[in-house]
Structures are given as structure tokens and as C-alpha cells.
Amino acid sequence: MRPDVAAEGRSRPELLSCAAGSCGYDGEMTVVLYSAPWCRDCREAKRFLEKNNIPFTEIDIESVPGAAAEVIRHVGKRAIPQLVIDGEWVQPYVPGKGFLYEEMSERLGLVR
């Protein structure tokens, strides 16, 4: 499945321009978020991306055919949220402990 085609239209290209030096995002990174409306950790991942002006495409595993199977194929279980950053699958949280703010900030180039 191509995330750029099978998405809910959540791409945010208008966020590509950060003020000079205000964020580490280089305008070239591709970020896809696999999520579901009922998922609290998914909502937190979305808030993090939006707060940091990281454009992303959201794929709802409940409504996009084959999306849940794609997650299972890559991570071995139906675990969301999942980020795909430039083709690399990343689990942005630890079950029971929450979102990995520092690690995701580093991975997305928000800290220098």
C-alpha cells in the first residue's frame, strides 16, 4: 500500500515552511502516521506532530483497507500509533508509559 495514496487527506504541506532556524524539519522528510480514532496515544502523536509543524499523512487503520495488515506486516502486531519516517517504521511510544517526546524530537530533527 502506498501511504500517500491510501490516506485520509491529512497531509499538511502548508506546514513545510518553518521560520528560518525555528525547527529542525528540513522540508524533505516524509512522515506517515498509522492511527485510529479511539487510540489515545495516536491522538498524542498527532498533537506532537502538529505542535512541531511536522507535515504528515495520517492513515486510519480502521477505515483504510489493508492499513491494519500493513502495520502487522511491518511490526508483527496491530500496534498503533506507528510512524513511518522516510520509510523507517518507528513506534513513538512505550506501552503503559506513553509518548517518547525526547526520542521523537531527536529523530525528527527538532533538537540540535
Buried (B, 14 or more C-beta within 10 A) or exposed (E): BEBEEBBEEBBBEEBBEBEEEEBBBEEEBBBBBBBBEEBEBBBBBBEBBEEBBBBBBBBBBEEBEEBBEBBEEEBEEEBBBBBBBEEEBBBBBEEEEEBBEEEBBEBBBBEE
